[in-house]
Amino acid sequence: MTSAFRITFIIGSVIWLLGEVYLLTNVDLPEGLLIGAALGLGGLLIGAAASQLLRKIPSQPGDGLGPSVPNPTLNMRALFDESPSALVLFRVHDGMILDVNTMAAQHYGQTRDELRGRNIIDLDLPPTIRDYDTPMGNPTRQQVRRAGGELRNIEVTVKPIPWVGPSLRYAIIQDVTPDAKRASHLAAMVAAAMDGIIQINSNQQITLVNTAAEELFGYPAVQLIGQPLEMLIPESSRSRHNIHIREFIQSGITARRHKNPPILTARRSDGATIPVEISLTTTHTDHQQITTAIVRDASDRLQHEREQQVLVEFTSALRSTTNSVDLATTLTDQISTRLLVPHLVLLLCDEQSGGVQIVCARGAWAKLGDQADQAAALELCLSHSDPSDDTAPAILNTKDVMITSIVLSVHQQHIGVLWVGRGEAFSPSDRRLLTSLAEVGASALRRAQWSERLEQANIALREAYDATIAGWARALDLRDRETEDHSRRVAELTVALARQIGVPAPEIEHLRRGALLHDIGKMGVPDAILNKTGPLTDEERAVIQRHPTDAYHILAPIAYLSPALDIPLAHHERWDGSGYPAGLRGEDIPFAARIFAVVDVWDALTNDRPYREAWDTERALGYLQEHAGKLFDPQVVHAFTTLVGKG
């Protein structure tokens, strides 16, 4: 409640108070002490005067204090008793306790009467609080033992009583045991942390160093505390560190934790530099700002990043090669370059033969590759039968060469062994990188081997298909005495014409198969019609003209021959639409069929038939040129004329 108070002292002094004012009167004290808490003025006012001389004077009109305010009932004893802090009033000259509040009695586990009249020293309070020259207002911490023997941590703040002078003081006692326990627990956590933890004050001086930081920087904590942070920073990196910390402090952010924090450089006690990553937090105390740095050695992170980059480049280099022999060369080139190993032997297992082959040997071991010695290869493999034994076989013994090896495995199946050697020892990171490169290389080699075996199987299958196709064509030629060996001739000439025109190689193979099988539909034509020497009837001609469609139905279910169907189905179509079976015209006719149509007619004209003799080249070319743009694609005829002219 806001009120105006006029306080008159025995000596005649008068003061006015305006604010939230509460008075605590201890009428039991012989001195008639008044304990007043003027909260609006921010502190306790304790004065010495007779209670009857203190009068609350309401404001009067014209006195400048504003309208009259009601007189509050001042329960001074209640406020003193209910204070959340323990309060102890004592005389300075003898330390006698004049009064305590309820919280103080609870704190010490005794009654208020038991505490009154005792000496302040009995409460385990600092003896210096009675000294006249002791600074007041700053809290001190210490341990006290309660009546039951329990140890507690307290914080004591001593205040003067201005109205009395230096003869009386009061102590405000706070139980900070929970805070102390939390602080102790936090200190234990900091000490046990795996990362280095360093605190610095606003003057960039080190105030805390944990065990991990001691180990990281090589200094004991006692040598670092109180020293400037620059002690841990190489001179060349100090400006960057200072900018990093200054920007953080100025940002107003209380914590900065990066997923991938920037790499900074720190200095150890021996002068060596180490890469570190740092996360920062900041807190504010009453007097200064405290910045906490969590510091981690970034050497492993940098090494990991370098290894990952090497693996990316290594994998990219291997992707450029698919042949297993070339791949083995690329693999050894890369490992030799990445690990600086001039001496190297790569052995691969042959699944089909069950043997082992030296596929690459370099440096001091190059002669092993020249010899291609199976016995040497077996010795090198057997020497690595125990992966934990890195003892080099006698065949590799070379003066001043450090040797190590790695098994090449894919899905727990050994496919080879790699031995490498150089002048300096292999570090754990070198071994780790070698293992990673070997794993990637082994997978690439196995894929290349499987791809080659699959390609070999495909080649064998294609050869089997082609042999079957050639057999079918030969059987057709033997059935039709007039066209004996016709299929082979037109297939060869079709391939030559396709190359002359510039047809891609994969498509030419399909043209060849289509040419061989172009008349397979005649399997459904009766021999009486197929071998008839006289003119055909309309019905017989209709049967003959069904053979392209029959060929399609025979071959379409065979997926392997699907790209070759154009010639068997459409080789009797004509440029002007007069052909069969669909009457296609112009470029609606598949290009392969247009090529074959020219070759088929050419072969028929230039070979004997029972009803006529073979035409000569000039007459046959004249026929094709005469019907170019009518029966045949003119561009194909032109290309064929060029081809025949070359022949």
Secondary structure, 3 states (H helix, E strand, C coil): CEEEEEEECCCCCEEEEEEEEEEEECCCCCCCEEEEEEHHHCEEEEEECCHHHCCCCCCCCCCCCCCCCCCCCCCHHHHHHCCCCEEEEEECCCCEEEEECHHHHHHHCCCHHHHCCCEHHHHCCCHHHHCCCCCCCCCEEEEEECCCCCEEEEEEEEEEECCCEEEEEEEEEEECHHHHHHHHHHHHHHHHCCCEEEEECCCCEEEEECHHHHHHHCCCHHHHCCCEHHHHCCHHHHHHHHHHHHHHHHHCCCEECCCCCCEEEEECCCCCEEEEEEEEEEEECCCCEEEEEEEEECHHHHHHHHHHHHHHHHHHHHHCCCCHHHHHHHHHHHHHHHCCCCEEEEEEECCCCCCEEEEEEEHHHHHHHHHCCHHHHHHHHHCCCCCCCCCCCHHHCCCCCEEEEEEEEECCEEEEEEEEEECCCCCHHHHHHHHHHHHHHHHHHHHHHHHHHHHHHHHHHHHHHHHHHHHHHHHHHHHCHHHCCHHHHHHHHHHHHHHHHCCCHHHHHHHHHHHHCCCHHHHHCCHHHHCCCCCCCHHHHHHHCCHHHHHHHHHCCCHHHHHHCHHHHHCCCCCCCCCCCCCCCHHHCCHHHHHHHHHHHHHHHCCCECCECCCCHHHHHHHHHHCECCCECHHHHHHHHHHHHHC
